Amino acid sequence: MINFVVKETKNTSEIEKIIFDDEIYERIKIEGIEVKELPIENTIYIGGYLNDEIIAVMVYYRRTKYTTCHIHVLKAHRARLAVRFGWESLLMRPCNVLYTNIPSKFPEVIKFAEHFGFRYVGEHNNLGLYRVKL
């Protein structure tokens, strides 16, 4: 039996382990912008812990009129735990209407988001904008 826990975290070194993982960061980085520290203000981080080791992070960015979210799971754990982490971290959402931005070059991420009920609603900053009402 695996010991998998999903909980809010403020531990920046754990969060950075996921966000700045080479494979994840390469997929989420914005051309021309180098991120050196994590946003803290209006941000909620939900960690997924396998046997007390962080393997995933859901980031909720609370905006004035909406919340955006992004799920990040280390590649080695995606097949086994990404869906479970997604559902459990969505239970900890700060509101019932969420948006996420997904580049069209990641159809597997779009399919993953659609699994949770996200639907395409248009473009934002040259990225596909997806919305879900839970």
Contacts in CASP RR format, 6 or more apart in sequence:
PFRMAT RR
TARGET T0000
AUTHOR 0000-0000-0000
METHOD contacts of the structure
MODEL  1
MINFVVKETKNTSEIEKIIFDDEIYERIKIEGIEVKELPIENTIYIGGYL
NDEIIAVMVYYRRTKYTTCHIHVLKAHRARLAVRFGWESLLMRPCNVLYT
NIPSKFPEVIKFAEHFGFRYVGEHNNLGLYRVKL
2 50 0 8 1.000
2 51 0 8 1.000
3 50 0 8 1.000
3 51 0 8 1.000
3 52 0 8 1.000
4 48 0 8 1.000
4 49 0 8 1.000
4 50 0 8 1.000
4 81 0 8 1.000
4 84 0 8 1.000
4 85 0 8 1.000
5 48 0 8 1.000
5 49 0 8 1.000
5 52 0 8 1.000
6 46 0 8 1.000
6 47 0 8 1.000
6 48 0 8 1.000
6 49 0 8 1.000
6 85 0 8 1.000
6 88 0 8 1.000
6 89 0 8 1.000
6 92 0 8 1.000
7 46 0 8 1.000
7 47 0 8 1.000
7 48 0 8 1.000
7 49 0 8 1.000
8 44 0 8 1.000
8 45 0 8 1.000
8 46 0 8 1.000
8 47 0 8 1.000
8 92 0 8 1.000
9 15 0 8 1.000
9 45 0 8 1.000
9 46 0 8 1.000
9 47 0 8 1.000
9 54 0 8 1.000
9 57 0 8 1.000
10 45 0 8 1.000
11 54 0 8 1.000
12 37 0 8 1.000
12 38 0 8 1.000
14 47 0 8 1.000
14 54 0 8 1.000
15 38 0 8 1.000
15 45 0 8 1.000
15 47 0 8 1.000
15 54 0 8 1.000
15 57 0 8 1.000
16 38 0 8 1.000
17 54 0 8 1.000
18 24 0 8 1.000
18 47 0 8 1.000
18 54 0 8 1.000
18 55 0 8 1.000
18 56 0 8 1.000
18 57 0 8 1.000
18 72 0 8 1.000
18 73 0 8 1.000
18 74 0 8 1.000
19 25 0 8 1.000
19 28 0 8 1.000
19 38 0 8 1.000
19 57 0 8 1.000
19 59 0 8 1.000
19 72 0 8 1.000
21 72 0 8 1.000
21 74 0 8 1.000
23 74 0 8 1.000
23 75 0 8 1.000
24 72 0 8 1.000
24 74 0 8 1.000
24 75 0 8 1.000
27 106 0 8 1.000
28 70 0 8 1.000
28 72 0 8 1.000
29 35 0 8 1.000
38 45 0 8 1.000
39 61 0 8 1.000
42 61 0 8 1.000
42 62 0 8 1.000
42 63 0 8 1.000
43 59 0 8 1.000
43 60 0 8 1.000
43 61 0 8 1.000
43 62 0 8 1.000
44 59 0 8 1.000
44 60 0 8 1.000
44 62 0 8 1.000
44 92 0 8 1.000
44 94 0 8 1.000
45 57 0 8 1.000
45 58 0 8 1.000
45 59 0 8 1.000
45 60 0 8 1.000
46 57 0 8 1.000
46 58 0 8 1.000
46 59 0 8 1.000
46 60 0 8 1.000
46 89 0 8 1.000
46 92 0 8 1.000
47 54 0 8 1.000
47 56 0 8 1.000
47 57 0 8 1.000
47 58 0 8 1.000
47 89 0 8 1.000
48 54 0 8 1.000
48 55 0 8 1.000
48 56 0 8 1.000
48 57 0 8 1.000
48 85 0 8 1.000
48 89 0 8 1.000
49 55 0 8 1.000
50 77 0 8 1.000
50 81 0 8 1.000
55 73 0 8 1.000
55 74 0 8 1.000
55 76 0 8 1.000
55 77 0 8 1.000
55 81 0 8 1.000
55 85 0 8 1.000
56 71 0 8 1.000
56 72 0 8 1.000
56 73 0 8 1.000
56 74 0 8 1.000
56 77 0 8 1.000
56 81 0 8 1.000
56 82 0 8 1.000
56 85 0 8 1.000
56 89 0 8 1.000
57 71 0 8 1.000
57 72 0 8 1.000
58 69 0 8 1.000
58 70 0 8 1.000
58 71 0 8 1.000
58 72 0 8 1.000
58 85 0 8 1.000
58 86 0 8 1.000
58 89 0 8 1.000
58 90 0 8 1.000
58 92 0 8 1.000
59 69 0 8 1.000
59 70 0 8 1.000
59 72 0 8 1.000
60 67 0 8 1.000
60 68 0 8 1.000
60 69 0 8 1.000
60 93 0 8 1.000
60 94 0 8 1.000
60 98 0 8 1.000
61 67 0 8 1.000
61 68 0 8 1.000
61 69 0 8 1.000
62 94 0 8 1.000
62 95 0 8 1.000
66 95 0 8 1.000
66 97 0 8 1.000
66 98 0 8 1.000
66 99 0 8 1.000
67 93 0 8 1.000
67 94 0 8 1.000
67 95 0 8 1.000
67 97 0 8 1.000
67 98 0 8 1.000
67 99 0 8 1.000
68 98 0 8 1.000
68 99 0 8 1.000
68 100 0 8 1.000
68 101 0 8 1.000
69 93 0 8 1.000
69 98 0 8 1.000
69 99 0 8 1.000
69 100 0 8 1.000
70 100 0 8 1.000
71 82 0 8 1.000
71 85 0 8 1.000
71 86 0 8 1.000
71 89 0 8 1.000
71 112 0 8 1.000
73 81 0 8 1.000
73 82 0 8 1.000
73 85 0 8 1.000
82 112 0 8 1.000
83 112 0 8 1.000
83 115 0 8 1.000
86 116 0 8 1.000
87 116 0 8 1.000
90 98 0 8 1.000
90 116 0 8 1.000
90 134 0 8 1.000
93 134 0 8 1.000
96 133 0 8 1.000
96 134 0 8 1.000
97 131 0 8 1.000
97 132 0 8 1.000
97 133 0 8 1.000
97 134 0 8 1.000
98 118 0 8 1.000
98 131 0 8 1.000
98 132 0 8 1.000
98 134 0 8 1.000
99 121 0 8 1.000
99 129 0 8 1.000
99 130 0 8 1.000
99 131 0 8 1.000
100 113 0 8 1.000
100 118 0 8 1.000
100 129 0 8 1.000
100 130 0 8 1.000
101 124 0 8 1.000
101 125 0 8 1.000
101 127 0 8 1.000
101 128 0 8 1.000
101 129 0 8 1.000
101 130 0 8 1.000
102 109 0 8 1.000
102 110 0 8 1.000
102 113 0 8 1.000
102 127 0 8 1.000
102 128 0 8 1.000
102 130 0 8 1.000
103 127 0 8 1.000
103 128 0 8 1.000
104 110 0 8 1.000
104 128 0 8 1.000
110 120 0 8 1.000
110 130 0 8 1.000
113 130 0 8 1.000
113 132 0 8 1.000
114 130 0 8 1.000
116 132 0 8 1.000
117 132 0 8 1.000
118 130 0 8 1.000
118 131 0 8 1.000
118 132 0 8 1.000
119 130 0 8 1.000
119 131 0 8 1.000
119 132 0 8 1.000
120 128 0 8 1.000
120 129 0 8 1.000
120 130 0 8 1.000
121 129 0 8 1.000
121 130 0 8 1.000
121 131 0 8 1.000
122 128 0 8 1.000
122 129 0 8 1.000
123 129 0 8 1.000
END
